[in-house]
Amino acid sequence: MQMSFKPDWEQAAQRFEAWWAGEVLDRVCLQVYAPKDNVTRQNIPTPASLEERQRVRAVGLSCHSLPALKAAAENPWVEVILARLNYDGMLLDATPAEVIPVLHTAQRNGKAVYGMKIFGEGKLKDNPEKCIRYAFETGVIPAMTIGMMSEEEIKQDAAIVRGLFPKT
């Protein structure tokens, strides 16, 4: 299977540009799906039109399968990867033992890596410190997205991160 953009990519890009009314976008993240089996690595077309217009500083992918993650780690145009990772392996593309080496490859190839599903879509929220600590201690997640439902959860998670990285 060849990974490619949806047929309406150009129209979607124009909608992005119109929506942001000339603003420069720091990072644009695209979602990539690929079958779990029988994937061949082929070139992903470059979404150069936005970059050529100097409207986007970085282009990245939100990966939702191990083949998509591997392709993103190797593809030269991918600059940012959002990757699913948590200590339990819940809702991941593969086991943490399979995902982490791919993320190391991505980092060696100059990609920025952000973690997502750190709390397994909330299923691991009873131990937020374990979730956050695990992600940072893997050495492949320097930043993460966390879906929080309340101001209290925001404060709690911020306190955990501050505790892990105290001011010197």
N, C-alpha and C positions, 0 to 999 in steps of 0.2 A: 504494500500500500504506500502510495506517495503522500507525504504530508504537504498540504497546500492550504491556501486561504479559501474561505468561502467565496462563492462567485460574486457576492456583493461587497467585497473588501473595499473597492474604490469608493463606493457610495457611503460605506460606513466611515471611511477616513474623512470624507467631505463633511459628514455629520459631526464628527469629532471636532474638526476645525471650526465649523460654524458655531457649535455649542460653546467653545472656548473663546470665540470672538477675538482671535489674534493673540491670545496669551501663549507663552512658551510653556509647553508641558515638560515637566521634569522627567517623568518616566511614563511610558505607555506600556501597559501589560496586556498581553493577548493570552487567550486560553487555548491550549493545545490538547487535543484528544488523539489517541492512537489505540488501535487494538492491542490487547495484551500479548497476543501470539502472532507469529508470522509477519513481523514488521521488518521491512528493509529500510536502512538508512538512506535517504535520498535528500538532496538539497531542499531546504525550505526556502521558498522565495522571500526575498528581502522586502520588507515594507518601506522601501527607500523614499517613497514620495513624501512622507511627512518629514523625514530627516533632511531630504534635499531642500525643503522649504525652510529649514532651520527652525522648525517649530517644536521639535521633540529632542530632548537631550539624550534619552536612552530608551531603548525598546526591550521589552522583556516578555516573559511567558509565565503563565500560571499553569503548571504541569499536573496532569491528572492520570498519568500512567507511567510506568517505569520506562517503556520505550520512548515516550515523549520527553521525559526527563533526560534520558541518555542523549537523545538527539539535540536537545537544547544545550546540554553541557558541551557538546562538540561543535555546534554550529557557530560560525564566526559572527553572524549579525546579532545573535542573542547577547544582550548585555546584562540583563537582570532576570533572575529565576526566582519564582515563588514556589517553594517545594514543601510538600506535606511531610511533617516529621513530629513524632512524639515518642515518649518512652515505652508506651504500650503497644505501638504498632497499629493503633486504632485508626481506621479510615485512611491508611497510607497506600502508596502506589506499590509497595513491596515492604519487606521487613526493614527495620532500621539498619540492619547489617548490610542490606543490599543498597539502600538509598544513600547512606553516608559516603561510601567511596565515590559514587557518582557526583555528589556535591563537592567532594575534594577535587575531583577532576574539573568541575565547573570553575571552582576558585582558581585552580592552576591556570585555567584558560582565560582568566581575567573577568569572570562573571561576578556580579554582585548577587549574593544569595540571601533571600529572606525566608524565614520559616512561616508556615501556616499550618493550621489544624494542630497547633501545639497542645490544645486541650481536647483534641479528638471531637470537635464539634460539641463541646460541653460535656461529653461523657466522662471526662477526666477532671472536671472542675473541682472535685472535692479535695484535690491536692495540688493547688496552683503552684506552690513553690517547687514541688517535684517536677512539674511540667516545664516551668520556666528554667529551672536549674539544668535539667537534662538537655534542653535545646541548646543553651549556651555552652554547656560542657562538652558537647559533641565536637566543638571546634569548627563546625561548618555553618553555624547559624549566628551571625553577628547582630541580626535584627529580626523582628518577627511581627506578624499581625496577630492580634488576639481579639476575638469578638466578645466584647463585654456588654452586659445587659443593664448595668446600673452604675451610678456614680461610685457606689461603694466598691464594686468590682474594679473600677478604674484605679481608685485609691489603693486597694489591696495589691493589685498587680504592679503598680508603680512602686510601692513600698518594697515588694519582693525584689524588683530589679535594683532599686537603690541599695538594698541590703547585699546584693551580690556584687555590686560595683560601687563600694563606698568612695567618697571623695578622699583624695590623698592630701 
